Structure formats: C-alpha cells, structure tokens
Amino acid sequence: MSSGDCLVTERLDGRFDVFKLSVSGVPQPIRRDISDPRMAWLVAHTKLFPNGHDVYYKRQDEPDTAVRVYRPR
C-alpha cells in the first residue's frame, strides 16, 4: 500500500470500515459501519482520487501482512 490507497477492513461483526492511507503512512478513517462489502469497496474506490491506485482488504483478526488487493464478491 502507498499514500492515497484505501483499505477496507472487515470487522469481526461482519461490518466494514474504510480507511485512506495518508502521506505519513497512517490510515485515516473515511467511513465506518458499512453493512455491504460492495458498498465498502465503492466508497473506497471513490476516495482513491486524486493520488490513490488500489483498494486493499483485510479482516480485522488478520495481521497487517495479510493485506491484499480487494476484489469484492
């Protein structure tokens, strides 16, 4: 992940949070508590502009090394 990219995190309760990676490398919350995975991806994809390239995904209980490019189901 690089600055401007977005991360969709699937929480343990099955809901999703969306973050955007800042220039300093810290994920900034964009939107929380989304019920639909496709909507979470859409929110993240929309927030890529102007400098992001990809939307990434991980489950809350996975380590940060498990982050992968997000392909919604």
A tleap script that builds the chain and sets N, CA, C and O, in Angstrom:
source leaprc.protein.ff14SB
mol = sequence {
  NMET SER SER GLY ASP CYS LEU VAL THR GLU
  ARG LEU ASP GLY ARG PHE ASP VAL PHE LYS
  LEU SER VAL SER GLY VAL PRO GLN PRO ILE
  ARG ARG ASP ILE SER ASP PRO ARG MET ALA
  TRP LEU VAL ALA HIE THR LYS LEU PHE PRO
  ASN GLY HIE ASP VAL TYR TYR LYS ARG GLN
  ASP GLU PRO ASP THR ALA VAL ARG VAL TYR
  ARG PRO CARG
}
set mol.1.N position { 0.846 -1.184 0.000 }
set mol.1.CA position { 0.000 0.000 0.000 }
set mol.1.C position { 0.887 1.241 0.000 }
set mol.1.O position { 1.956 1.271 0.610 }
set mol.2.N position { 0.411 2.254 -0.699 }
set mol.2.CA position { 1.140 3.523 -0.714 }
set mol.2.C position { 0.165 4.665 -0.443 }
set mol.2.O position { -1.051 4.472 -0.438 }
set mol.3.N position { 0.703 5.830 -0.223 }
set mol.3.CA position { -0.102 7.008 0.101 }
set mol.3.C position { -1.232 7.196 -0.910 }
set mol.3.O position { -1.013 7.151 -2.121 }
set mol.4.N position { -2.443 7.407 -0.394 }
set mol.4.CA position { -3.612 7.606 -1.255 }
set mol.4.C position { -4.427 6.353 -1.482 }
set mol.4.O position { -5.593 6.432 -1.868 }
set mol.5.N position { -3.826 5.190 -1.245 }
set mol.5.CA position { -4.565 3.933 -1.387 }
set mol.5.C position { -5.571 3.795 -0.243 }
set mol.5.O position { -5.429 4.435 0.799 }
set mol.6.N position { -6.576 2.964 -0.445 }
set mol.6.CA position { -7.616 2.760 0.568 }
set mol.6.C position { -7.604 1.319 1.062 }
set mol.6.O position { -7.226 0.394 0.343 }
set mol.7.N position { -8.028 1.161 2.304 }
set mol.7.CA position { -8.096 -0.143 2.942 }
set mol.7.C position { -9.507 -0.369 3.462 }
set mol.7.O position { -10.050 0.461 4.191 }
set mol.8.N position { -10.094 -1.493 3.085 }
set mol.8.CA position { -11.382 -1.925 3.618 }
set mol.8.C position { -11.088 -3.009 4.647 }
set mol.8.O position { -10.455 -4.018 4.337 }
set mol.9.N position { -11.549 -2.792 5.869 }
set mol.9.CA position { -11.353 -3.758 6.941 }
set mol.9.C position { -12.689 -4.393 7.292 }
set mol.9.O position { -13.652 -3.696 7.610 }
set mol.10.N position { -12.742 -5.722 7.232 }
set mol.10.CA position { -13.945 -6.439 7.643 }
set mol.10.C position { -13.839 -6.722 9.140 }
set mol.10.O position { -12.934 -7.425 9.590 }
set mol.11.N position { -14.766 -6.170 9.889 }
set mol.11.CA position { -14.759 -6.343 11.336 }
set mol.11.C position { -15.261 -7.725 11.722 }
set mol.11.O position { -15.820 -8.448 10.897 }
set mol.12.N position { -15.059 -8.082 12.970 }
set mol.12.CA position { -15.498 -9.391 13.473 }
set mol.12.C position { -17.005 -9.545 13.454 }
set mol.12.O position { -17.511 -10.666 13.400 }
set mol.13.N position { -17.742 -8.424 13.497 }
set mol.13.CA position { -19.205 -8.480 13.466 }
set mol.13.C position { -19.755 -8.520 12.034 }
set mol.13.O position { -20.970 -8.470 11.841 }
set mol.14.N position { -18.869 -8.611 11.023 }
set mol.14.CA position { -19.301 -8.713 9.630 }
set mol.14.C position { -19.533 -7.391 8.935 }
set mol.14.O position { -19.926 -7.374 7.769 }
set mol.15.N position { -19.304 -6.290 9.612 }
set mol.15.CA position { -19.452 -4.965 9.008 }
set mol.15.C position { -18.083 -4.489 8.535 }
set mol.15.O position { -17.072 -5.126 8.831 }
set mol.16.N position { -18.040 -3.375 7.805 }
set mol.16.CA position { -16.818 -2.927 7.153 }
set mol.16.C position { -16.501 -1.473 7.506 }
set mol.16.O position { -17.398 -0.648 7.674 }
set mol.17.N position { -15.202 -1.182 7.614 }
set mol.17.CA position { -14.708 0.177 7.806 }
set mol.17.C position { -13.762 0.486 6.648 }
set mol.17.O position { -13.069 -0.402 6.151 }
set mol.18.N position { -13.736 1.759 6.219 }
set mol.18.CA position { -12.890 2.181 5.103 }
set mol.18.C position { -11.897 3.224 5.607 }
set mol.18.O position { -12.265 4.160 6.317 }
set mol.19.N position { -10.632 3.046 5.228 }
set mol.19.CA position { -9.561 3.951 5.603 }
set mol.19.C position { -8.788 4.366 4.354 }
set mol.19.O position { -8.737 3.633 3.366 }
set mol.20.N position { -8.181 5.570 4.418 }
set mol.20.CA position { -7.299 6.028 3.343 }
set mol.20.C position { -5.931 6.275 3.950 }
set mol.20.O position { -5.812 6.910 4.998 }
set mol.21.N position { -4.891 5.767 3.284 }
set mol.21.CA position { -3.537 5.894 3.792 }
set mol.21.C position { -3.020 7.302 3.535 }
set mol.21.O position { -2.966 7.754 2.391 }
set mol.22.N position { -2.642 7.992 4.608 }
set mol.22.CA position { -2.146 9.367 4.489 }
set mol.22.C position { -0.692 9.363 4.026 }
set mol.22.O position { -0.059 8.311 3.943 }
set mol.23.N position { -0.176 10.541 3.728 }
set mol.23.CA position { 1.208 10.694 3.287 }
set mol.23.C position { 2.165 10.162 4.360 }
set mol.23.O position { 3.222 9.618 4.040 }
set mol.24.N position { 1.788 10.322 5.630 }
set mol.24.CA position { 2.649 9.860 6.722 }
set mol.24.C position { 2.556 8.346 6.942 }
set mol.24.O position { 3.282 7.795 7.770 }
set mol.25.N position { 1.670 7.674 6.206 }
set mol.25.CA position { 1.534 6.233 6.309 }
set mol.25.C position { 0.515 5.763 7.328 }
set mol.25.O position { 0.387 4.563 7.571 }
set mol.26.N position { -0.214 6.700 7.929 }
set mol.26.CA position { -1.218 6.357 8.934 }
set mol.26.C position { -2.590 6.267 8.255 }
set mol.26.O position { -2.998 7.210 7.577 }
set mol.27.N position { -3.311 5.146 8.427 }
set mol.27.CA position { -4.653 5.033 7.843 }
set mol.27.C position { -5.634 5.999 8.524 }
set mol.27.O position { -5.790 5.979 9.745 }
set mol.28.N position { -6.278 6.826 7.733 }
set mol.28.CA position { -7.264 7.780 8.233 }
set mol.28.C position { -8.663 7.238 7.948 }
set mol.28.O position { -8.942 6.829 6.821 }
set mol.29.N position { -9.554 7.228 8.956 }
set mol.29.CA position { -10.899 6.696 8.717 }
set mol.29.C position { -11.671 7.560 7.719 }
set mol.29.O position { -11.664 8.788 7.800 }
set mol.30.N position { -12.330 6.895 6.787 }
set mol.30.CA position { -13.169 7.561 5.788 }
set mol.30.C position { -14.644 7.346 6.129 }
set mol.30.O position { -15.429 8.292 6.185 }
set mol.31.N position { -14.998 6.092 6.352 }
set mol.31.CA position { -16.383 5.752 6.698 }
set mol.31.C position { -16.379 4.440 7.471 }
set mol.31.O position { -15.617 3.522 7.167 }
set mol.32.N position { -17.231 4.373 8.460 }
set mol.32.CA position { -17.292 3.188 9.317 }
set mol.32.C position { -18.692 2.585 9.301 }
set mol.32.O position { -19.674 3.237 8.948 }
set mol.33.N position { -18.745 1.313 9.698 }
set mol.33.CA position { -20.005 0.623 9.932 }
set mol.33.C position { -20.848 0.450 8.671 }
set mol.33.O position { -22.046 0.735 8.667 }
set mol.34.N position { -20.212 -0.016 7.613 }
set mol.34.CA position { -20.893 -0.289 6.349 }
set mol.34.C position { -21.308 -1.760 6.358 }
set mol.34.O position { -20.509 -2.630 6.707 }
set mol.35.N position { -22.537 -2.035 5.981 }
set mol.35.CA position { -23.035 -3.415 6.057 }
set mol.35.C position { -22.744 -4.243 4.812 }
set mol.35.O position { -22.686 -5.469 4.903 }
set mol.36.N position { -22.563 -3.625 3.672 }
set mol.36.CA position { -22.424 -4.331 2.399 }
set mol.36.C position { -20.977 -4.251 1.880 }
set mol.36.O position { -20.429 -3.154 1.766 }
set mol.37.N position { -20.354 -5.395 1.567 }
set mol.37.CA position { -18.966 -5.359 1.094 }
set mol.37.C position { -18.786 -4.608 -0.223 }
set mol.37.O position { -17.761 -3.956 -0.426 }
set mol.38.N position { -19.752 -4.689 -1.103 }
set mol.38.CA position { -19.643 -3.961 -2.382 }
set mol.38.C position { -19.732 -2.452 -2.161 }
set mol.38.O position { -19.055 -1.684 -2.845 }
set mol.39.N position { -20.559 -2.026 -1.216 }
set mol.39.CA position { -20.656 -0.601 -0.897 }
set mol.39.C position { -19.345 -0.118 -0.272 }
set mol.39.O position { -18.889 0.986 -0.567 }
set mol.40.N position { -18.742 -0.936 0.586 }
set mol.40.CA position { -17.458 -0.569 1.196 }
set mol.40.C position { -16.403 -0.387 0.101 }
set mol.40.O position { -15.634 0.574 0.133 }
set mol.41.N position { -16.364 -1.308 -0.866 }
set mol.41.CA position { -15.414 -1.184 -1.964 }
set mol.41.C position { -15.690 0.079 -2.773 }
set mol.41.O position { -14.758 0.794 -3.141 }
set mol.42.N position { -16.953 0.358 -3.050 }
set mol.42.CA position { -17.314 1.539 -3.832 }
set mol.42.C position { -16.890 2.825 -3.123 }
set mol.42.O position { -16.347 3.730 -3.758 }
set mol.43.N position { -17.130 2.912 -1.824 }
set mol.43.CA position { -16.702 4.082 -1.049 }
set mol.43.C position { -15.186 4.232 -1.158 }
set mol.43.O position { -14.683 5.322 -1.430 }
set mol.44.N position { -14.462 3.137 -0.945 }
set mol.44.CA position { -13.001 3.180 -1.013 }
set mol.44.C position { -12.522 3.558 -2.408 }
set mol.44.O position { -11.628 4.392 -2.553 }
set mol.45.N position { -13.102 2.959 -3.421 }
set mol.45.CA position { -12.702 3.235 -4.810 }
set mol.45.C position { -12.924 4.706 -5.152 }
set mol.45.O position { -12.092 5.322 -5.817 }
set mol.46.N position { -14.031 5.263 -4.704 }
set mol.46.CA position { -14.342 6.670 -4.952 }
set mol.46.C position { -13.324 7.585 -4.274 }
set mol.46.O position { -12.986 8.639 -4.812 }
set mol.47.N position { -12.839 7.194 -3.107 }
set mol.47.CA position { -11.899 8.018 -2.339 }
set mol.47.C position { -10.457 7.899 -2.829 }
set mol.47.O position { -9.586 8.587 -2.296 }
set mol.48.N position { -10.170 7.061 -3.816 }
set mol.48.CA position { -8.819 6.950 -4.352 }
set mol.48.C position { -8.349 8.248 -5.005 }
set mol.48.O position { -7.159 8.561 -4.971 }
set mol.49.N position { -9.256 8.993 -5.589 }
set mol.49.CA position { -8.911 10.239 -6.282 }
set mol.49.C position { -8.342 11.235 -5.276 }
set mol.49.O position { -8.923 11.332 -4.195 }
set mol.50.N position { -7.305 11.957 -5.510 }
set mol.50.CA position { -6.566 12.104 -6.753 }
set mol.50.C position { -5.285 11.267 -6.826 }
set mol.50.O position { -4.724 11.118 -7.912 }
set mol.51.N position { -4.801 10.711 -5.695 }
set mol.51.CA position { -3.476 10.111 -5.744 }
set mol.51.C position { -3.423 8.624 -5.393 }
set mol.51.O position { -2.333 8.059 -5.307 }
set mol.52.N position { -4.557 7.986 -5.192 }
set mol.52.CA position { -4.560 6.560 -4.855 }
set mol.52.C position { -4.591 5.680 -6.093 }
set mol.52.O position { -4.957 6.122 -7.182 }
set mol.53.N position { -4.197 4.422 -5.902 }
set mol.53.CA position { -4.153 3.495 -7.033 }
set mol.53.C position { -5.004 2.252 -6.833 }
set mol.53.O position { -5.640 1.776 -7.773 }
set mol.54.N position { -5.021 1.717 -5.599 }
set mol.54.CA position { -5.707 0.454 -5.363 }
set mol.54.C position { -6.509 0.482 -4.068 }
set mol.54.O position { -6.253 1.271 -3.159 }
set mol.55.N position { -7.491 -0.415 -4.025 }
set mol.55.CA position { -8.258 -0.665 -2.804 }
set mol.55.C position { -7.770 -2.002 -2.255 }
set mol.55.O position { -7.701 -2.993 -2.982 }
set mol.56.N position { -7.438 -2.020 -0.983 }
set mol.56.CA position { -6.940 -3.215 -0.317 }
set mol.56.C position { -7.950 -3.692 0.717 }
set mol.56.O position { -8.873 -2.968 1.089 }
set mol.57.N position { -7.756 -4.924 1.170 }
set mol.57.CA position { -8.711 -5.556 2.081 }
set mol.57.C position { -7.973 -6.417 3.102 }
set mol.57.O position { -6.938 -7.016 2.807 }
set mol.58.N position { -8.532 -6.463 4.306 }
set mol.58.CA position { -8.112 -7.453 5.297 }
set mol.58.C position { -9.217 -7.596 6.327 }
set mol.58.O position { -10.007 -6.679 6.550 }
set mol.59.N position { -9.255 -8.765 6.951 }
set mol.59.CA position { -10.174 -8.977 8.066 }
set mol.59.C position { -9.522 -8.428 9.322 }
set mol.59.O position { -8.297 -8.409 9.440 }
set mol.60.N position { -10.332 -7.990 10.242 }
set mol.60.CA position { -9.844 -7.367 11.469 }
set mol.60.C position { -8.916 -8.298 12.259 }
set mol.60.O position { -7.966 -7.836 12.891 }
set mol.61.N position { -9.187 -9.596 12.224 }
set mol.61.CA position { -8.398 -10.544 13.007 }
set mol.61.C position { -7.137 -11.033 12.284 }
set mol.61.O position { -6.418 -11.880 12.813 }
set mol.62.N position { -6.864 -10.518 11.098 }
set mol.62.CA position { -5.670 -10.897 10.346 }
set mol.62.C position { -4.531 -9.914 10.637 }
set mol.62.O position { -4.785 -8.752 10.956 }
set mol.63.N position { -3.289 -10.367 10.531 }
set mol.63.CA position { -2.161 -9.439 10.700 }
set mol.63.C position { -2.078 -8.479 9.511 }
set mol.63.O position { -2.651 -8.741 8.453 }
set mol.64.N position { -1.371 -7.379 9.691 }
set mol.64.CA position { -1.217 -6.402 8.611 }
set mol.64.C position { -0.549 -7.000 7.380 }
set mol.64.O position { -0.730 -6.496 6.271 }
set mol.65.N position { 0.212 -8.056 7.560 }
set mol.65.CA position { 0.875 -8.702 6.421 }
set mol.65.C position { -0.122 -9.424 5.508 }
set mol.65.O position { 0.241 -9.836 4.406 }
set mol.66.N position { -1.366 -9.581 5.950 }
set mol.66.CA position { -2.386 -10.269 5.156 }
set mol.66.C position { -3.143 -9.326 4.219 }
set mol.66.O position { -4.047 -9.762 3.505 }
set mol.67.N position { -2.789 -8.059 4.214 }
set mol.67.CA position { -3.466 -7.081 3.341 }
set mol.67.C position { -3.281 -7.506 1.894 }
set mol.67.O position { -2.181 -7.872 1.478 }
set mol.68.N position { -4.370 -7.455 1.131 }
set mol.68.CA position { -4.341 -7.856 -0.272 }
set mol.68.C position { -5.259 -6.947 -1.083 }
set mol.68.O position { -6.140 -6.289 -0.529 }
set mol.69.N position { -5.049 -6.914 -2.391 }
set mol.69.CA position { -5.918 -6.117 -3.269 }
set mol.69.C position { -7.334 -6.640 -3.137 }
set mol.69.O position { -7.562 -7.850 -3.119 }
set mol.70.N position { -8.284 -5.720 -3.043 }
set mol.70.CA position { -9.676 -6.089 -2.777 }
set mol.70.C position { -10.431 -6.287 -4.074 }
set mol.70.O position { -10.495 -5.393 -4.918 }
set mol.71.N position { -11.003 -7.472 -4.221 }
set mol.71.CA position { -11.910 -7.814 -5.315 }
set mol.71.C position { -13.235 -8.186 -4.671 }
set mol.71.O position { -13.378 -9.306 -4.180 }
set mol.72.N position { -14.208 -7.282 -4.657 }
set mol.72.CA position { -15.462 -7.571 -3.945 }
set mol.72.C position { -16.190 -8.769 -4.538 }
set mol.72.O position { -16.121 -9.027 -5.739 }
set mol.73.N position { -16.886 -9.492 -3.671 }
set mol.73.CA position { -17.632 -10.682 -4.088 }
set mol.73.C position { -18.903 -10.295 -4.779 }
set mol.73.O position { -19.665 -11.164 -5.202 }
savepdb mol mol.pdb
quit
